[in-house]
Structure formats: structure tokens, C-alpha cells
Amino acid sequence: MTQIDPDSTDPVAVFAGNAQHDQTFPKQEQNYEKLSDYLELNASYLPAMSIFDEAYEKYREKMQY
């Protein structure tokens, strides 16, 4: 959710914005596999899982500090 930028066309920012509006997105979940499974089954707004992979990597880097 930290990547949300309504003025950006960056795929991660667009994904973050769409996930924010997804009422059932597991926002508190941290497990990659659980998030990935949810997105594969429920997120028609995500055109490619590589976008999620990039967003998750940014999340992991941020959490290391």
C-alpha cells in the first residue's frame, strides 16, 4: 500500500491502487505464497504476476530497515 500513487502509470503503483480498492485483498497478510494465491485466483486487475513480484520485493527491502 506504500506504493500507491494515483497520478502514476507505474505498474506497481497501479496495482497498489487497485489492491487498495479490493475489499477482500488480505492487506495484513505478509506471506508471499498466500498473497500470490489470492491474486492468482481473485485479482483480475493484475495483468501479470511479475508486477506483484516487484511490489513484494520492494516491500521486503523496506521491511529490512
Buried (B, 14 or more C-beta within 10 A) or exposed (E): EEBBEEEEEEBBBBBBBBBEEBEEBBEEEEEBEEBBEBBEEEBEBBEEEEBBEBBBEBBEEEEEE
